[in-house]
Amino acid sequence: MKFLITAGPTREPLDPVRYLSNRSSGKMGYAIAAAALEEKHHVVLISGPVAITHPSGAEMVRVTTGDEMFEAASQQLGECDVLVMCAAVCDYKPAHYSPVKSKKTREPFALELVPARDILASLTSAEHDCFVVGFAAETHDLETNAARKLGEKNCDLLVANDVSRPEIGMDSDENELVIFFKDGTRETIPRGKKIAVARRLLKIILDVRENCLTKKS
């Protein structure tokens, strides 16, 4: 089975030396890739800039910006069985890019931002046959936001985590997940090392996908 997994942050450049980004370490996405490789699945891992070693055996695609991640995922989407959108993509990007470094002045500086592409929504709005797993990193109203995103982004299941908690935040080696299903039910994977959490998540993904295929047949 072929898994297409996105991981890590994206970076949106302001000028040659500055960019907008976020605190994603890529550890959760890389753990999911490692778990899938353990089960002998083919893994294409599209990764934003991270400081961790990639899982041995994964087909790596390195990207920086959200547009680059979208293009890379679009090229692979038609050939994958499971899409796992674990990357933390910037919601906004600078409206204008300066080809030279912006100089500091004593005057206030205002940065105009525009919405960045919603990669998950863009991918799932096109015709596809893959099983789609979305992610939602939330600091508040986790259940409300995750349930809304599940429907809006046309996901088969939605994985949410509370990144306001430092012990399971973006930089941590541990995580705790709440999985939201289309039938309105949910399941919690309790706190643990990200690789252990990833293994449990992988089993859930495969079980739900198998049930969906059985119903279609």
C-alpha positions in Angstrom: 0.0 0.0 0.0 1.3 3.5 -0.8 1.2 6.2 1.8 1.6 9.9 1.0 2.5 11.8 4.2 3.3 15.5 4.7 5.2 16.6 7.7 7.0 19.5 9.3 6.4 23.2 8.8 6.3 25.4 5.7 8.2 28.6 5.4 6.9 31.7 3.5 9.7 34.1 2.6 9.6 37.9 3.3 13.0 38.6 1.8 16.2 36.5 1.2 16.9 36.1 5.0 13.5 36.2 6.7 10.4 34.1 6.6 7.1 33.2 8.4 6.9 29.8 9.8 5.7 27.8 12.9 7.1 25.6 15.6 6.4 22.2 14.0 9.3 19.8 14.4 8.0 17.2 12.0 8.3 14.5 14.6 4.7 13.3 14.4 4.7 13.0 10.6 8.0 11.3 10.6 6.8 8.8 13.3 3.8 8.0 11.1 6.0 7.4 8.2 8.3 5.1 10.3 5.3 3.2 11.5 4.0 2.6 8.0 7.5 1.5 6.9 7.6 -1.0 9.7 4.5 -2.6 8.2 6.2 -2.8 4.8 4.2 -0.1 3.1 5.6 2.2 0.5 6.0 5.7 1.9 6.4 9.0 0.1 7.2 11.6 2.7 6.9 15.3 1.7 8.7 17.3 4.3 9.1 20.9 5.1 12.4 22.1 6.7 13.1 20.0 9.8 16.2 19.1 11.9 15.5 15.4 12.3 16.7 12.3 10.4 14.3 11.0 7.9 13.0 7.4 8.3 15.1 4.9 6.4 13.3 3.5 3.4 11.0 6.5 2.8 10.9 8.2 -0.6 11.7 11.8 0.4 10.5 15.0 -1.2 12.0 18.1 0.4 10.0 21.4 0.1 10.0 24.8 1.7 6.8 26.8 0.9 3.2 25.8 1.0 2.9 26.1 -2.8 5.8 23.7 -3.2 4.2 21.2 -0.8 0.9 21.4 -2.7 2.6 20.8 -6.1 4.6 17.9 -4.7 1.4 16.3 -3.2 -0.6 16.9 -6.3 1.9 15.0 -8.4 1.7 12.0 -6.0 -2.0 12.0 -5.1 -3.3 9.9 -8.0 -0.9 7.0 -7.1 -1.4 6.9 -3.3 -3.8 4.7 -1.3 -3.7 6.8 1.9 -3.0 10.5 2.2 -1.9 11.7 5.7 -1.7 15.5 5.9 0.3 16.0 9.1 2.3 19.0 8.0 1.7 22.4 9.8 1.2 24.6 6.8 1.3 28.4 7.2 -2.2 30.0 7.1 -0.8 33.3 5.8 2.1 34.5 3.7 3.5 37.9 2.9 1.6 39.8 0.2 4.9 40.9 -1.3 8.4 39.4 -1.4 11.4 41.7 -1.3 14.4 40.5 -3.4 16.7 42.4 -1.1 17.0 42.3 2.7 14.6 44.8 4.2 16.6 47.3 6.3 15.7 48.2 9.9 14.5 51.7 10.5 13.2 53.6 13.5 9.7 53.7 12.0 6.9 51.2 12.8 6.7 48.4 10.3 3.5 46.8 9.1 3.5 43.5 7.2 0.7 42.8 4.8 -0.3 39.1 4.8 -2.6 37.2 2.5 -4.2 33.7 3.0 -1.9 30.9 1.9 -3.3 28.0 -0.1 -5.3 25.5 1.9 -3.5 22.4 0.7 -5.8 19.8 2.2 -8.9 21.5 0.9 -7.4 22.0 -2.5 -6.3 18.3 -2.8 -9.6 16.8 -1.6 -11.7 19.1 -3.8 -10.3 17.3 -6.8 -11.4 13.8 -7.7 -9.4 11.2 -5.8 -9.6 7.6 -4.7 -7.3 7.7 -1.7 -8.3 7.6 2.0 -7.7 11.0 3.5 -6.5 11.7 7.0 -6.4 15.3 8.1 -4.7 16.9 11.1 -5.8 19.7 13.4 -3.4 21.3 15.9 -5.5 23.3 18.3 -5.0 25.5 21.4 -8.7 25.8 22.3 -12.1 24.5 21.3 -10.5 21.3 20.0 -13.7 19.3 19.5 -15.6 22.0 17.8 -12.7 23.0 15.5 -11.8 19.4 14.6 -15.4 18.3 13.9 -15.8 21.3 11.6 -12.6 20.7 9.8 -13.5 17.0 9.3 -16.5 18.0 7.2 -15.1 21.1 5.5 -11.9 19.4 4.3 -13.7 16.3 3.0 -11.6 14.0 5.2 -12.3 10.3 6.0 -11.0 10.9 9.5 -9.5 13.8 11.4 -6.7 13.6 13.9 -6.6 16.5 16.5 -4.1 17.3 19.2 -3.9 20.0 21.9 -0.7 22.0 21.2 -1.3 24.3 24.1 0.1 21.6 26.4 3.9 21.8 26.4 4.3 18.1 27.3 2.6 17.1 24.0 3.3 20.2 22.0 5.0 20.6 18.6 8.5 20.3 20.0 7.8 17.3 22.3 8.7 13.7 21.8 5.3 12.7 23.1 1.8 13.2 21.9 -1.9 12.5 22.6 -4.4 12.4 19.8 -8.2 12.5 19.5 -9.5 10.9 16.3 -12.8 12.1 14.8 -14.8 9.8 12.5 -17.5 10.6 9.9 -20.2 8.9 12.0 -19.7 11.4 14.8 -17.8 9.1 17.1 -14.3 9.7 18.3 -11.4 7.8 19.9 -8.5 9.0 22.0 -5.0 7.7 21.8 -3.5 8.4 25.2 -0.2 10.2 25.8 2.9 8.3 24.7 6.0 8.4 22.7 5.2 9.6 19.2 6.3 6.4 17.5 4.0 4.4 19.8 1.1 6.8 19.1 1.8 6.6 15.4 1.6 2.8 15.4 -1.8 2.9 17.1 -3.0 5.6 14.7 -1.8 3.6 11.7 -3.8 0.6 12.8 -6.9 2.8 13.2 -6.4 4.3 9.7 -6.1 0.9 8.1 -9.1 -0.6 9.9 -11.3 2.4 9.0 -10.1 2.3 5.4 -10.8 -1.4 5.2 -14.3 -0.9 6.5 -14.9 1.8 3.9 -13.8 -0.4 1.1 -16.0 -3.3 2.4 -19.1 -1.0 2.4 -18.4 0.2 -1.2 -18.1 -3.4 -2.5 
